[in-house]
Each structure stands twice: as C-alpha cells, then as structure tokens.
Amino acid sequence: MTRATARLDLRLEARDKDRIAKAAALRGMAVSSFVRDAALREADATISADTIVTLSEAESRHFLNALDALLRPSARLKKAMDAASRLAKP
C-alpha cells in the first residue's frame, strides 16, 4: 500500500461538512477517503470530457474518408514547402 504524500486543505461550511460526513458514513468510509474518491472521480470525468471525442456513425465515416483521401497541397503550401526545403540545404 502506498502512502499519501500530498495534502489538500479545504474550507467548508459546517452544514456541507456534515453532509459529506453523513454520506461517507453511509458508504462506510472515512471522510477523507470519501472526499478523495469523489474528487478523483470528478477529475477523471472532467479530463475525459475534454480529451475524448465521440463521433456518430456518419461523422466517423466522414472522418475516416478524410483521412484516406489523397492530400493535395495547395499552392501556398507548396510554396512554403519549397522555401523550407531551400532553407534546410547547406
């Protein structure tokens, strides 16, 4: 079992602390464990919501077709690639 090495302090109104303590007791957990688990669960949900993209079947098909399509660089991109190539040569 690993030891917790970081601390997080939190100020609450007494009624909020009582609600949390009651919920922890109903789960048979220490308040600190209950709060840690709830905070980590919310953190994971927030991170997932911001980093995972879910596409419908039609969106997925469109996305995959775009990936499979032959890339045709625009004139502006060709010009930039030529300039970069000239800069890279000794």
N, CA, C and O atoms as CSV, one atom per row, in Angstrom:
chain,resi,resn,atom,element,x,y,z
A,1,MET,N,N,0.841,-1.180,0.000
A,1,MET,CA,C,0.000,0.000,0.000
A,1,MET,C,C,0.888,1.246,0.000
A,1,MET,O,O,1.863,1.330,0.748
A,2,THR,N,N,0.537,2.200,-0.844
A,2,THR,CA,C,1.337,3.416,-0.917
A,2,THR,C,C,0.844,4.430,0.107
A,2,THR,O,O,-0.315,4.412,0.522
A,3,ARG,N,N,1.734,5.293,0.490
A,3,ARG,CA,C,1.399,6.343,1.450
A,3,ARG,C,C,1.109,7.631,0.727
A,3,ARG,O,O,1.797,7.983,-0.231
A,4,ALA,N,N,0.092,8.338,1.181
A,4,ALA,CA,C,-0.211,9.651,0.617
A,4,ALA,C,C,0.892,10.614,1.037
A,4,ALA,O,O,1.293,10.655,2.200
A,5,THR,N,N,1.374,11.386,0.068
A,5,THR,CA,C,2.456,12.310,0.378
A,5,THR,C,C,2.065,13.761,0.156
A,5,THR,O,O,2.816,14.661,0.530
A,6,ALA,N,N,0.921,14.007,-0.436
A,6,ALA,CA,C,0.479,15.374,-0.678
A,6,ALA,C,C,-0.775,15.645,0.141
A,6,ALA,O,O,-1.550,14.741,0.453
A,7,ARG,N,N,-0.945,16.899,0.472
A,7,ARG,CA,C,-2.071,17.280,1.307
A,7,ARG,C,C,-2.902,18.313,0.571
A,7,ARG,O,O,-2.370,19.139,-0.171
A,8,LEU,N,N,-4.210,18.261,0.780
A,8,LEU,CA,C,-5.135,19.222,0.196
A,8,LEU,C,C,-6.043,19.723,1.311
A,8,LEU,O,O,-6.773,18.944,1.924
A,9,ASP,N,N,-5.995,21.009,1.566
A,9,ASP,CA,C,-6.848,21.593,2.602
A,9,ASP,C,C,-8.078,22.191,1.948
A,9,ASP,O,O,-8.025,22.700,0.829
A,10,LEU,N,N,-9.187,22.118,2.670
A,10,LEU,CA,C,-10.464,22.564,2.121
A,10,LEU,C,C,-11.279,23.222,3.218
A,10,LEU,O,O,-11.430,22.667,4.307
A,11,ARG,N,N,-11.797,24.385,2.936
A,11,ARG,CA,C,-12.667,25.064,3.902
A,11,ARG,C,C,-14.115,24.894,3.449
A,11,ARG,O,O,-14.451,25.123,2.287
A,12,LEU,N,N,-14.954,24.492,4.384
A,12,LEU,CA,C,-16.371,24.243,4.104
A,12,LEU,C,C,-17.236,24.897,5.163
A,12,LEU,O,O,-16.790,25.187,6.273
A,13,GLU,N,N,-18.470,25.118,4.793
A,13,GLU,CA,C,-19.446,25.497,5.810
A,13,GLU,C,C,-19.752,24.237,6.618
A,13,GLU,O,O,-19.649,23.121,6.108
A,14,ALA,N,N,-20.120,24.424,7.857
A,14,ALA,CA,C,-20.368,23.291,8.761
A,14,ALA,C,C,-21.429,22.354,8.198
A,14,ALA,O,O,-21.299,21.134,8.307
A,15,ARG,N,N,-22.479,22.913,7.597
A,15,ARG,CA,C,-23.554,22.045,7.073
A,15,ARG,C,C,-23.059,21.208,5.903
A,15,ARG,O,O,-23.505,20.074,5.727
A,16,ASP,N,N,-22.131,21.752,5.088
A,16,ASP,CA,C,-21.569,20.973,3.983
A,16,ASP,C,C,-20.691,19.846,4.508
A,16,ASP,O,O,-20.729,18.728,3.995
A,17,LYS,N,N,-19.900,20.146,5.533
A,17,LYS,CA,C,-19.057,19.112,6.134
A,17,LYS,C,C,-19.922,18.004,6.725
A,17,LYS,O,O,-19.590,16.825,6.610
A,18,ASP,N,N,-21.029,18.383,7.358
A,18,ASP,CA,C,-21.944,17.385,7.930
A,18,ASP,C,C,-22.551,16.503,6.839
A,18,ASP,O,O,-22.677,15.292,7.019
A,19,ARG,N,N,-22.923,17.101,5.716
A,19,ARG,CA,C,-23.468,16.313,4.601
A,19,ARG,C,C,-22.456,15.308,4.088
A,19,ARG,O,O,-22.786,14.150,3.829
A,20,ILE,N,N,-21.216,15.765,3.944
A,20,ILE,CA,C,-20.163,14.877,3.456
A,20,ILE,C,C,-19.903,13.762,4.458
A,20,ILE,O,O,-19.741,12.604,4.072
A,21,ALA,N,N,-19.863,14.102,5.736
A,21,ALA,CA,C,-19.639,13.100,6.774
A,21,ALA,C,C,-20.766,12.065,6.779
A,21,ALA,O,O,-20.517,10.872,6.953
A,22,LYS,N,N,-21.996,12.522,6.589
A,22,LYS,CA,C,-23.140,11.596,6.557
A,22,LYS,C,C,-23.033,10.657,5.352
A,22,LYS,O,O,-23.259,9.453,5.473
A,23,ALA,N,N,-22.689,11.213,4.203
A,23,ALA,CA,C,-22.553,10.391,3.002
A,23,ALA,C,C,-21.417,9.378,3.166
A,23,ALA,O,O,-21.554,8.219,2.775
A,24,ALA,N,N,-20.307,9.814,3.741
A,24,ALA,CA,C,-19.176,8.909,3.973
A,24,ALA,C,C,-19.592,7.778,4.908
A,24,ALA,O,O,-19.260,6.615,4.677
A,25,ALA,N,N,-20.313,8.126,5.955
A,25,ALA,CA,C,-20.768,7.112,6.918
A,25,ALA,C,C,-21.703,6.105,6.245
A,25,ALA,O,O,-21.634,4.906,6.515
A,26,LEU,N,N,-22.578,6.604,5.365
A,26,LEU,CA,C,-23.493,5.699,4.659
A,26,LEU,C,C,-22.737,4.729,3.759
A,26,LEU,O,O,-23.212,3.620,3.514
A,27,ARG,N,N,-21.582,5.125,3.269
A,27,ARG,CA,C,-20.737,4.256,2.454
A,27,ARG,C,C,-19.764,3.443,3.287
A,27,ARG,O,O,-19.060,2.577,2.766
A,28,GLY,N,N,-19.725,3.725,4.590
A,28,GLY,CA,C,-18.792,3.018,5.460
A,28,GLY,C,C,-17.354,3.433,5.213
A,28,GLY,O,O,-16.436,2.619,5.316
A,29,MET,N,N,-17.162,4.706,4.885
A,29,MET,CA,C,-15.833,5.207,4.546
A,29,MET,C,C,-15.437,6.341,5.472
A,29,MET,O,O,-16.283,7.016,6.058
A,30,ALA,N,N,-14.124,6.535,5.590
A,30,ALA,CA,C,-13.634,7.720,6.288
A,30,ALA,C,C,-13.943,8.935,5.414
A,30,ALA,O,O,-13.995,8.822,4.189
A,31,VAL,N,N,-14.144,10.074,6.028
A,31,VAL,CA,C,-14.464,11.290,5.286
A,31,VAL,C,C,-13.365,11.607,4.271
A,31,VAL,O,O,-13.662,11.956,3.128
A,32,SER,N,N,-12.112,11.489,4.676
A,32,SER,CA,C,-11.015,11.818,3.754
A,32,SER,C,C,-11.021,10.887,2.536
A,32,SER,O,O,-10.786,11.336,1.414
A,33,SER,N,N,-11.284,9.613,2.749
A,33,SER,CA,C,-11.340,8.665,1.627
A,33,SER,C,C,-12.521,8.975,0.717
A,33,SER,O,O,-12.408,8.921,-0.508
A,34,PHE,N,N,-13.652,9.301,1.331
A,34,PHE,CA,C,-14.843,9.624,0.560
A,34,PHE,C,C,-14.599,10.853,-0.310
A,34,PHE,O,O,-14.930,10.855,-1.495
A,35,VAL,N,N,-14.021,11.899,0.280
A,35,VAL,CA,C,-13.756,13.143,-0.453
A,35,VAL,C,C,-12.723,12.900,-1.546
A,35,VAL,O,O,-12.896,13.372,-2.670
A,36,ARG,N,N,-11.651,12.171,-1.235
A,36,ARG,CA,C,-10.624,11.869,-2.235
A,36,ARG,C,C,-11.227,11.111,-3.413
A,36,ARG,O,O,-10.993,11.470,-4.567
A,37,ASP,N,N,-12.000,10.068,-3.131
A,37,ASP,CA,C,-12.601,9.275,-4.206
A,37,ASP,C,C,-13.543,10.116,-5.061
A,37,ASP,O,O,-13.531,10.016,-6.288
A,38,ALA,N,N,-14.356,10.940,-4.416
A,38,ALA,CA,C,-15.296,11.785,-5.162
A,38,ALA,C,C,-14.552,12.810,-6.013
A,38,ALA,O,O,-14.916,13.043,-7.166
A,39,ALA,N,N,-13.527,13.413,-5.458
A,39,ALA,CA,C,-12.756,14.420,-6.200
A,39,ALA,C,C,-12.032,13.779,-7.381
A,39,ALA,O,O,-12.016,14.348,-8.472
A,40,LEU,N,N,-11.436,12.610,-7.182
A,40,LEU,CA,C,-10.738,11.932,-8.274
A,40,LEU,C,C,-11.701,11.474,-9.358
A,40,LEU,O,O,-11.380,11.546,-10.544
A,41,ARG,N,N,-12.873,11.005,-8.961
A,41,ARG,CA,C,-13.891,10.592,-9.926
A,41,ARG,C,C,-14.301,11.793,-10.787
A,41,ARG,O,O,-14.414,11.676,-12.007
A,42,GLU,N,N,-14.519,12.929,-10.154
A,42,GLU,CA,C,-14.901,14.143,-10.889
A,42,GLU,C,C,-13.756,14.628,-11.777
A,42,GLU,O,O,-13.988,15.074,-12.901
A,43,ALA,N,N,-12.536,14.544,-11.282
A,43,ALA,CA,C,-11.376,14.938,-12.084
A,43,ALA,C,C,-11.267,14.068,-13.330
A,43,ALA,O,O,-11.039,14.577,-14.427
A,44,ASP,N,N,-11.428,12.754,-13.164
A,44,ASP,CA,C,-11.360,11.842,-14.307
A,44,ASP,C,C,-12.461,12.143,-15.320
A,44,ASP,O,O,-12.214,12.134,-16.526
A,45,ALA,N,N,-13.673,12.408,-14.838
A,45,ALA,CA,C,-14.786,12.722,-15.734
A,45,ALA,C,C,-14.526,14.014,-16.497
A,45,ALA,O,O,-14.810,14.104,-17.691
A,46,THR,N,N,-13.991,15.004,-15.813
A,46,THR,CA,C,-13.691,16.289,-16.453
A,46,THR,C,C,-12.611,16.135,-17.510
A,46,THR,O,O,-12.729,16.671,-18.612
A,47,ILE,N,N,-11.562,15.403,-17.171
A,47,ILE,CA,C,-10.472,15.185,-18.122
A,47,ILE,C,C,-10.972,14.393,-19.329
A,47,ILE,O,O,-10.642,14.725,-20.468
A,48,SER,N,N,-11.755,13.363,-19.091
A,48,SER,CA,C,-12.291,12.553,-20.192
A,48,SER,C,C,-13.186,13.389,-21.100
A,48,SER,O,O,-13.107,13.280,-22.323
A,49,ALA,N,N,-14.032,14.217,-20.507
A,49,ALA,CA,C,-14.940,15.036,-21.305
A,49,ALA,C,C,-14.179,16.007,-22.193
A,49,ALA,O,O,-14.666,16.406,-23.251
A,50,ASP,N,N,-12.987,16.383,-21.760
A,50,ASP,CA,C,-12.204,17.347,-22.516
A,50,ASP,C,C,-11.251,16.690,-23.502
A,50,ASP,O,O,-10.748,17.363,-24.402
A,51,THR,N,N,-10.987,15.396,-23.360
A,51,THR,CA,C,-9.976,14.763,-24.202
A,51,THR,C,C,-10.514,13.648,-25.091
A,51,THR,O,O,-9.834,13.241,-26.033
A,52,ILE,N,N,-11.693,13.153,-24.824
A,52,ILE,CA,C,-12.250,12.061,-25.619
A,52,ILE,C,C,-13.344,12.611,-26.525
A,52,ILE,O,O,-14.255,13.303,-26.071
A,53,VAL,N,N,-13.242,12.295,-27.802
A,53,VAL,CA,C,-14.229,12.739,-28.777
A,53,VAL,C,C,-15.019,11.516,-29.233
A,53,VAL,O,O,-14.439,10.504,-29.628
A,54,THR,N,N,-16.315,11.613,-29.177
A,54,THR,CA,C,-17.176,10.527,-29.630
A,54,THR,C,C,-17.887,10.981,-30.896
A,54,THR,O,O,-18.523,12.035,-30.921
A,55,LEU,N,N,-17.775,10.180,-31.937
A,55,LEU,CA,C,-18.384,10.514,-33.219
A,55,LEU,C,C,-19.563,9.598,-33.501
A,55,LEU,O,O,-19.571,8.427,-33.121
A,56,SER,N,N,-20.542,10.152,-34.168
A,56,SER,CA,C,-21.648,9.322,-34.639
A,56,SER,C,C,-21.118,8.443,-35.769
A,56,SER,O,O,-19.984,8.617,-36.216
A,57,GLU,N,N,-21.934,7.505,-36.227
A,57,GLU,CA,C,-21.502,6.633,-37.322
A,57,GLU,C,C,-21.206,7.449,-38.579
A,57,GLU,O,O,-20.210,7.204,-39.260
A,58,ALA,N,N,-22.062,8.410,-38.885
A,58,ALA,CA,C,-21.861,9.246,-40.075
A,58,ALA,C,C,-20.607,10.113,-39.928
A,58,ALA,O,O,-19.830,10.252,-40.873
A,59,GLU,N,N,-20.414,10.692,-38.750
A,59,GLU,CA,C,-19.221,11.515,-38.511
A,59,GLU,C,C,-17.957,10.672,-38.604
A,59,GLU,O,O,-16.945,11.112,-39.150
A,60,SER,N,N,-18.024,9.467,-38.071
A,60,SER,CA,C,-16.873,8.572,-38.113
A,60,SER,C,C,-16.519,8.215,-39.555
A,60,SER,O,O,-15.345,8.216,-39.926
A,61,ARG,N,N,-17.530,7.910,-40.365
A,61,ARG,CA,C,-17.301,7.589,-41.777
A,61,ARG,C,C,-16.667,8.775,-42.503
A,61,ARG,O,O,-15.715,8.616,-43.268
A,62,HIS,N,N,-17.210,9.963,-42.250
A,62,HIS,CA,C,-16.690,11.178,-42.881
A,62,HIS,C,C,-15.232,11.415,-42.472
A,62,HIS,O,O,-14.396,11.745,-43.313
A,63,PHE,N,N,-14.933,11.247,-41.194
A,63,PHE,CA,C,-13.580,11.441,-40.684
A,63,PHE,C,C,-12.609,10.450,-41.324
A,63,PHE,O,O,-11.533,10.835,-41.782
A,64,LEU,N,N,-12.994,9.171,-41.352
A,64,LEU,CA,C,-12.120,8.153,-41.944
A,64,LEU,C,C,-11.922,8.385,-43.437
A,64,LEU,O,O,-10.828,8.169,-43.959
A,65,ASN,N,N,-12.976,8.825,-44.131
A,65,ASN,CA,C,-12.827,9.140,-45.559
A,65,ASN,C,C,-11.856,10.300,-45.761
A,65,ASN,O,O,-11.063,10.297,-46.703
A,66,ALA,N,N,-11.920,11.276,-44.886
A,66,ALA,CA,C,-10.997,12.413,-44.980
A,66,ALA,C,C,-9.561,11.956,-44.745
A,66,ALA,O,O,-8.640,12.439,-45.404
A,67,LEU,N,N,-9.366,11.035,-43.817
A,67,LEU,CA,C,-8.015,10.517,-43.569
A,67,LEU,C,C,-7.496,9.717,-44.763
A,67,LEU,O,O,-6.307,9.761,-45.081
A,68,ASP,N,N,-8.399,8.986,-45.419
A,68,ASP,CA,C,-7.999,8.154,-46.555
A,68,ASP,C,C,-7.821,8.957,-47.839
A,68,ASP,O,O,-7.176,8.481,-48.773
A,69,ALA,N,N,-8.375,10.160,-47.904
A,69,ALA,CA,C,-8.315,10.956,-49.126
A,69,ALA,C,C,-6.874,11.390,-49.407
A,69,ALA,O,O,-6.091,11.670,-48.500
A,70,LEU,N,N,-6.569,11.430,-50.676
A,70,LEU,CA,C,-5.246,11.858,-51.097
A,70,LEU,C,C,-5.071,13.340,-50.757
A,70,LEU,O,O,-5.924,14.170,-51.072
A,71,LEU,N,N,-3.957,13.649,-50.112
A,71,LEU,CA,C,-3.665,15.028,-49.758
A,71,LEU,C,C,-3.168,15.762,-50.988
A,71,LEU,O,O,-2.199,15.346,-51.624
A,72,ARG,N,N,-3.823,16.834,-51.313
A,72,ARG,CA,C,-3.403,17.670,-52.423
A,72,ARG,C,C,-3.008,19.024,-51.850
A,72,ARG,O,O,-3.869,19.845,-51.536
A,73,PRO,N,N,-1.707,19.256,-51.715
A,73,PRO,CA,C,-1.282,20.516,-51.116
A,73,PRO,C,C,-1.669,21.703,-51.994
A,73,PRO,O,O,-1.599,21.644,-53.222
A,74,SER,N,N,-2.076,22.769,-51.334
A,74,SER,CA,C,-2.424,23.992,-52.057
A,74,SER,C,C,-1.151,24.648,-52.577
A,74,SER,O,O,-0.043,24.277,-52.190
A,75,ALA,N,N,-1.324,25.624,-53.456
A,75,ALA,CA,C,-0.178,26.357,-53.997
A,75,ALA,C,C,0.588,27.046,-52.873
A,75,ALA,O,O,1.818,27.096,-52.894
A,76,ARG,N,N,-0.120,27.564,-51.917
A,76,ARG,CA,C,0.528,28.250,-50.790
A,76,ARG,C,C,1.378,27.275,-49.977
A,76,ARG,O,O,2.490,27.605,-49.565
A,77,LEU,N,N,0.843,26.062,-49.747
A,77,LEU,CA,C,1.600,25.058,-49.001
A,77,LEU,C,C,2.831,24.614,-49.795
A,77,LEU,O,O,3.914,24.460,-49.230
A,78,LYS,N,N,2.662,24.407,-51.113
A,78,LYS,CA,C,3.806,24.024,-51.953
A,78,LYS,C,C,4.904,25.081,-51.882
A,78,LYS,O,O,6.085,24.751,-51.772
A,79,LYS,N,N,4.514,26.337,-51.945
A,79,LYS,CA,C,5.480,27.434,-51.874
A,79,LYS,C,C,6.219,27.410,-50.536
A,79,LYS,O,O,7.435,27.596,-50.490
A,80,ALA,N,N,5.481,27.181,-49.448
A,80,ALA,CA,C,6.096,27.137,-48.118
A,80,ALA,C,C,7.031,25.940,-47.995
A,80,ALA,O,O,8.099,26.048,-47.392
A,81,MET,N,N,6.638,24.795,-48.565
A,81,MET,CA,C,7.490,23.610,-48.504
A,81,MET,C,C,8.763,23.815,-49.316
A,81,MET,O,O,9.840,23.387,-48.901
A,82,ASP,N,N,8.646,24.467,-50.471
A,82,ASP,CA,C,9.825,24.763,-51.283
A,82,ASP,C,C,10.766,25.705,-50.533
A,82,ASP,O,O,11.981,25.506,-50.534
A,83,ALA,N,N,10.211,26.710,-49.904
A,83,ALA,CA,C,11.047,27.659,-49.145
A,83,ALA,C,C,11.740,26.956,-47.990
A,83,ALA,O,O,12.921,27.195,-47.737
A,84,ALA,N,N,11.025,26.099,-47.293
A,84,ALA,CA,C,11.618,25.355,-46.176
A,84,ALA,C,C,12.716,24.429,-46.675
A,84,ALA,O,O,13.750,24.278,-46.026
A,85,SER,N,N,12.494,23.816,-47.815
A,85,SER,CA,C,13.493,22.918,-48.394
A,85,SER,C,C,14.776,23.678,-48.731
A,85,SER,O,O,15.880,23.187,-48.494
A,86,ARG,N,N,14.619,24.871,-49.282
A,86,ARG,CA,C,15.802,25.679,-49.626
A,86,ARG,C,C,16.558,26.106,-48.371
A,86,ARG,O,O,17.788,26.169,-48.385
A,87,LEU,N,N,15.850,26.395,-47.301
A,87,LEU,CA,C,16.496,26.797,-46.041
A,87,LEU,C,C,17.252,25.627,-45.399
A,87,LEU,O,O,18.260,25.832,-44.721
A,88,ALA,N,N,16.769,24.424,-45.612
A,88,ALA,CA,C,17.360,23.255,-44.976
A,88,ALA,C,C,18.633,22.795,-45.672
A,88,ALA,O,O,19.435,22.071,-45.082
A,89,LYS,N,N,18.822,23.206,-46.912
A,89,LYS,CA,C,20.008,22.781,-47.659
A,89,LYS,C,C,21.216,23.619,-47.227
A,89,LYS,O,O,21.108,24.832,-47.052
A,90,PRO,N,N,22.385,22.947,-47.054
A,90,PRO,CA,C,23.599,23.675,-46.633
A,90,PRO,C,C,24.170,24.551,-47.712
A,90,PRO,O,O,25.183,25.215,-47.496
